[in-house]
Amino acid sequence: MSNAKINPDALLMQMRAMAAAAQNKTTSAATNGVQESFSDLLKQSIETVNSTQKEAERLADAFQKGDANVQMSEVMVALQKSNVSFQAMLQIRNKLISAYQEIMNMQI
């Protein structure tokens, strides 16, 4: 164990500096028009899931054809990544549908 003592004031100053830096990044991105719309983020997420699935399929096909450069473990990891990303996207879709239904049921 180390006998070094933590200086609470220095730690607090570092935390405040990091918070200020994060705040400046957020506000500068929003004012520069860099902020992406929700639909763009959703589209990008769907494209990422699609590319993950295509890569897993490509690796599985290569392994089945006997490609010596593709290992079984590599194929299994790619398939699991594909499955996890698809399941995450499915859960996001379910939450979006639920939120939409809740909004539509609100009284004005």
C-alpha positions in Angstrom: 0.0 0.0 0.0 1.1 3.5 -0.7 1.4 6.1 2.1 0.6 9.0 -0.4 -2.1 11.3 0.9 -4.8 12.7 -1.4 -5.2 16.4 -1.3 -9.0 17.1 -1.4 -8.6 20.6 -2.6 -6.4 19.6 -5.6 -8.8 16.8 -6.4 -11.8 19.2 -6.3 -10.0 21.7 -8.5 -9.2 18.9 -11.1 -12.9 17.8 -11.1 -14.0 21.4 -11.6 -11.6 21.9 -14.5 -12.7 18.7 -16.2 -16.4 19.7 -15.7 -15.7 23.1 -17.2 -13.8 21.5 -20.1 -16.7 19.1 -20.8 -19.2 22.0 -20.6 -17.2 24.1 -23.1 -17.0 21.1 -25.5 -20.8 20.7 -25.3 -21.7 24.3 -25.8 -19.1 24.9 -28.6 -20.4 21.8 -30.5 -24.0 23.0 -30.2 -23.1 26.6 -31.3 -21.0 25.4 -34.2 -23.9 23.4 -35.7 -22.0 20.1 -35.2 -24.8 18.7 -33.1 -26.4 15.7 -34.9 -30.1 15.2 -35.1 -31.8 12.3 -33.5 -32.7 10.7 -36.8 -29.0 10.9 -38.0 -27.9 9.2 -34.8 -30.5 6.5 -35.2 -29.6 6.0 -38.9 -25.9 5.7 -38.0 -26.7 3.2 -35.3 -28.7 1.0 -37.6 -25.9 1.2 -40.2 -23.4 0.1 -37.6 -25.5 -2.9 -36.6 -25.9 -3.8 -40.3 -22.2 -3.6 -40.9 -21.5 -5.7 -37.8 -23.9 -8.4 -39.1 -22.4 -8.3 -42.6 -18.9 -8.7 -41.2 -20.0 -11.7 -39.0 -21.7 -13.3 -42.0 -18.6 -12.7 -44.2 -16.3 -14.3 -41.6 -18.7 -17.3 -41.1 -18.8 -17.9 -44.9 -15.0 -17.7 -45.2 -14.6 -20.2 -42.3 -17.1 -22.6 -43.9 -15.2 -22.4 -47.2 -12.0 -23.4 -45.4 -10.1 -20.1 -45.4 -7.0 -20.6 -43.3 -6.8 -17.0 -42.3 -10.1 -17.1 -40.4 -10.2 -18.8 -37.0 -13.2 -20.3 -35.3 -12.8 -18.0 -32.3 -12.8 -15.0 -34.6 -16.0 -16.1 -36.2 -17.7 -16.8 -32.8 -16.7 -13.3 -31.4 -18.0 -11.6 -34.6 -21.3 -13.5 -34.3 -21.7 -12.6 -30.6 -20.9 -8.9 -31.4 -23.5 -9.0 -34.1 -26.1 -10.6 -31.8 -25.4 -8.2 -28.9 -25.6 -5.1 -31.2 -28.9 -6.4 -32.7 -30.4 -7.1 -29.3 -29.4 -3.6 -28.2 -31.0 -2.1 -31.2 -34.1 -4.1 -30.6 -34.4 -2.9 -27.1 -33.9 0.7 -28.2 -36.7 0.2 -30.8 -39.0 -1.2 -28.1 -38.3 1.8 -25.8 -38.9 4.2 -28.7 -42.2 2.6 -29.5 -43.2 2.6 -25.8 -42.3 6.3 -25.5 -44.3 7.1 -28.7 -47.3 5.3 -27.4 -47.1 7.0 -24.1 -46.9 10.4 -25.8 -49.8 9.6 -28.0 -52.0 8.6 -25.0 -51.3 11.9 -23.2 -54.2 14.3 -23.0 -53.7 17.8 -24.3 
